Amino acid sequence: MKFNKLLCVFAFVLSFFNCASRYRVIEPNNLNYVSKAEAEGVTLEYKYDLLDKKYSKKEDKKGIRLVAVKISNNSERDLVFGRDLNLVYANGNEIYVLDKEKTFKTLKQSPATHLFYLLLTPVNFYTTKTNEYGLQETTSSTPVGLILGPGLAAGNLIAASSANKKFKTELENFDIKGSVIKQGEVKYGLVGIDSQSYDALKLSLQ
């Protein structure tokens, strides 16, 4: 009886803190950028703090920041991001820019963690009554864990996998590393950088 009560408490705590997070689409091309820097005819606009819930917690834990960038090339030549054009801190220090696969693998949710919900499978709810001698006796038990455990596990696995798929798709659609930004073109991207902070950024042209 005591074991089942502990499992019920565990179920509540687990469901409250460990539910899968939805992925909120960023859409860099529709953001309102407030941070801006210009260098040799090329304008950089950027925005931190794009992710929420579990994805945001992963940023803090792993020391990775996802940054949305808008680059307007008003120079007199085509530029390749990552070769001719690099993202640096405002003080000139270099920034390590991750590729999209590394960014995804570092910040994605881990669907397998939701298999812990299967620990709820043995949970039963009991009904009791007091007998003629004043003692509590069990009258029936319901194996709610058989539905609760697998149901929560499956539901959260599906939700986490779906959110990760949307996250990966957006990273692929806005992968700017190694891309050509033609003269007069405006390009949007999502960039993962190795950083614990939200320091000011600028562009460095080669």
Buried (B, 14 or more C-beta within 10 A) or exposed (E): EEEBEEBBEBBEEBBEEBBBBBBBEBEBEEBEBEBEBEBEBBBBBBBBEBBEBBBBBBBEEEEBBBBBBBBBBEBEEEBEBBEBBBBBBEEEEEBEBBBBEEBBEBBBBEBEBBEBBBBBBEBBEEEEEEEEEEEEEEEEEEEBBBEBBBBBBBBBBEBBBBBBEEBBEBBEBBBBBEBEBEEEEBBBBBBBBBBEEEBEBBBBEE
